[in-house]
Amino acid sequence: MTTMPVSSWGRLAQPLHHIVALRDATAVPDLLRTGQGAGLAFGMGRSYGDVCLNDGGTLWKTTGLDRFVSFDEQSGLLVCEAGALVRDIQRLVIPRGWILPVTPGTQLITVGGAIANDVHGKNHHVLGSFGDHVKRIRLVRTDGSIIDCGPSEHAEWFAATVGGLGLTGVMTEVQIQLRRTSGPWLDTETIPYAGLDEFFTLADGSESGWEHTVSWIDCLDRSGRGVFMRGNPATRTDIPAPAKVGAGMPVVPPVSLVNGPSLRAFNTLYFNLKKHRAGRQQAHYEPFFYPLDNVPNWNRMYGPKGFFQYQSVVPRDVARDAVQAMLEVVSRSGSGSFLAVLKTFGDRESPGLLSFPRPGATLALDFPNKGEPTHKLFAQLDAIVMEAKGRLYPAKDARMPQAMFQAGYPGLEEFSKFRDAGISSALSRRLMGS
Amino acid sequence: MKRIAIIGATSLIAEQSARLWVREAVALTLVGRELSRLERIAADLRVRSPQSSIVCKVTDFADARAIASFVDDLDAEGGAQDLVLIAHGTLPDQKACEQDLVVAREALAVNGLSPVLFAEAFARRMAEKGQGTIAVIGSVAGDRGRRSNYVYGAAKSLVDRYLEGMRHRFAGTGVRVITIKPGPTDTPMTAHLKGGVKLAAPEDVAAAIVSGVEAGKPVIYAPFKWRIIMAVIRALPTVIFNRLNI
């Protein structure tokens, strides 16, 4: 065991943790049973706030549990250890005609993390969230017991564990139903839009004909200009070598490079670039799904104090007004992000008790950590989300008030019955009291 | 298919190397002490490479007779190996070795004697055939004795010198003998090491091994920077070296 500072993707803090590397899946029950103090499974540390942290406690590092167990090329059923990376799965199965049905905006995450946060992708309206495609989870509890759960086997444990923020046990092995694909290419279309009404018209109009939809929105522009991107799997089948990873941010700059003037310049440049390149194109899945993976450590550009991501979902009937109100607040503050993402979720229930996706529109905003002014801005945004009866995404959160979490997640009380007493996170202590 | 055997196949560096080797179809034998752990690794490799043939075998790593008959049997089954990676080892507690000679002897046997006996055993059939590659994982720690880990260092130094001799013996033939010297790597063996040097990622060390073996380099430092660091450390005069806390 070793003690070292660990931070999440937002780099807001670097608390010390005791690190225990998991390598042998069959040894995990004994290891957890004999551990001291509350621990938490930790994969790639790509969640933004404190959901993956456990200040002063233990982190069980799962990236050593990265083995494939079996893959049936006829049925597309993949069994792997929970620390396997989404990237490695995609690179294994796509050349064989299969693909993970749902992936988020980075592939540098473990499947365990994808399940614990029940992540979603650009195709939520067609295929739901990650948990919708998980057939079985092997869950190891800190008393050493093992629970194999799935949609029809110990379904209550499954519902608690999907989106369960790692608090119900440690996942060691999972079974995922993959989806047929013709290859790694997508037919995509990029469409600039001038306001939220245009966005919603595009989003609604793309629901039936397009599998992937997402948009970037200029959060400094009150009118809501943005760029809408949609895509469908293409029939092109050649498999090019993975792109060389760029240099990224080799060091942490002394101050955030994201500030008022740089942001305005960047957003205008980006909008005009995209406008210029509007239209139909073929895109490889890696840059289309995971555009920022090619910029390693992009999170460092926010400087030594780190940054927050604020991702909300609001119900569809009030979505337009709520998003408009949030953009106005952000625009007035002059503090905003390169990476404002707006997309609609499909009209479907999520599989987990604490899953984030719900019917409506989700807006994700990044903010450099400027202390008090940033928290004041969040309080204003919170009021809009609460009023709209929306909720925030725990995987991104480092600061939401407990009352907001309780109001947003009605499954919380039921969820608490499935918690593992030997597991705790900074987020669970902050939002659930233990 | 190319025949590859990995001794100490549950080591993290060995496992990562195997993942790279199975990118083409190979006949791979994984050798270790615990069958269940070997089988989990084999299952993973089979998913990655359905066209490869992968078998697991357990053996005694300490007994010279057992090593000799194990390698004989393995070679008798399908002919000499094209490539052998000998990767087993432990990182002993230096203080415990100083206090308990049994611990010291064990550390010397596991990290020094056992690997070279395997190398010698595999060399027999390769010598007859006139070709094959034997790659053994040594360590930068074998390049100079240091107070913090000279028992381990001495064992790895034995490996280094032994392989140097084998290289001399096979010069001009098709048999290659390769010494791999990883710097401190982020593996279970080093899990208790704190701070100080930045540990190398096992997949990067594996990539250096696989490309170095491919190129037939006699000595591979992984990552490369350790070649320079150790050249400096070896060149330090004793009066200066003895004052350093390394």
Interface residues (C-beta under 8 A of the other chain):
Chain A: M1 T2 T3 M4 A21 R23 D24 A25 T26 G64 R67 F68 V69 S70 F71 E73 L92
Chain B: L12 S36 R37 R40 I41 A43 D44 V47 R48 P50 P188 A191 H192 L193 K194 G195
